Amino acid sequence: MPNETSIRHVEQGDLPALLAIYNYYVRETPVTFDIEPRTLARRQQWLDGFAPAGRYQCFVAVKDGEAVGWASSHRYKDRAAYDTTVASSIYLAPQACGLGLGRRLYATLFDALKNEKIHRVVVGITQPNPASVGLHLAFGFELVGTYREVGWKFGRFWDVGTYLKSTRDES
Ligand SMILES: CC(C)(COP(=O)(O)OP(=O)(O)OC[C@H]1O[C@@H](n2cnc3c(N)ncnc32)[C@H](O)[C@@H]1OP(=O)(O)O)[C@@H](O)C(=O)NCCC(=O)NCCS
């Protein structure tokens, strides 16, 4: 699959496929702490937050004309002093996991962001998630702390590890 799969910026037409991927993880896993599936309208707001340049970008992996996953950067917090920090997100359809696409998506995203004024990238990972932890460590993220039992889903509490990546922009 990886060689037949291309990576490009997200487009409007990708939204239904990306929504279906996200809602799979909402329904079936603790990876996201959303509990109710997102609507298309709500996910549209998410899509509208990205641009082809700047700090907040989204790339998709496309196979046979359909998006099978994305990697994106988002505003971390509203207050302006946080502008040099972004949060990242990466999700692949279950059948697209473990094939190197996560690595390709993040490589493309971080390359696109390399000239932006970004000093830190933050991600929260519900524990356990060895694939996500492995990918983030491979891209230079470091564990800065674990929030114990901050999520309640599927009848139990979940820990979230916060991981931080330093970028080349040290100004
Ligand atoms: C997490 C996720 C994005 C990783 O993408 P992927 O395409 O499966 O990962 P890749 O095949 O590109 O692997 C990249 C690296 O991640 C690490 N990795 C991947 N799967 C792993 C696993 N099961 N265990 C440990 N490390 C793993 C390895 O370091 C790997 O590099 P290597 O193949 O050179 O050893 C993907 O599995 C996914 O979408 N999972 C479900 C949703 C999710 O958990 N999203 C993250 C939320 S924080």
The ligand as an ORCA input file, in Angstrom:
! r2SCAN-3c Opt
* xyz 0 1
  C      -0.167      5.838     15.388
  C      -0.158      5.756     13.878
  C      -0.426      7.136     13.289
  C       1.252      5.291     13.442
  O       1.283      5.273     12.022
  P       1.742      3.938     11.253
  O       1.627      4.185      9.805
  O       0.981      2.802     11.827
  O       3.271      3.848     11.664
  P       4.476      3.566     10.673
  O       4.231      2.246     10.015
  O       4.711      4.755      9.817
  O       5.672      3.406     11.693
  C       6.475      4.521     12.004
  C       7.225      4.263     13.282
  O       6.313      4.250     14.370
  C       6.709      3.254     15.289
  N       5.684      2.202     15.346
  C       4.703      1.951     14.454
  N       3.925      0.935     14.868
  C       4.451      0.539     16.052
  C       4.081     -0.453     16.991
  N       3.015     -1.235     16.807
  N       4.824     -0.557     18.109
  C       5.885      0.230     18.337
  N       6.279      1.201     17.478
  C       5.571      1.338     16.353
  C       8.034      2.712     14.805
  O       9.055      3.546     15.340
  C       7.923      2.927     13.325
  O       9.144      3.045     12.691
  P       9.850      1.740     12.058
  O       8.814      1.075     11.190
  O      10.978      2.311     11.298
  O      10.237      0.903     13.225
  C      -1.213      4.731     13.340
  O      -0.890      3.448     13.804
  C      -2.632      5.088     13.745
  O      -3.284      5.868     13.060
  N      -3.119      4.495     14.846
  C      -4.507      4.669     15.268
  C      -4.832      6.132     15.615
  C      -3.856      6.683     16.624
  O      -3.525      6.037     17.604
  N      -3.433      7.951     16.383
  C      -2.524      8.638     17.263
  C      -3.271      9.322     18.330
  S      -2.159     10.092     19.537
*
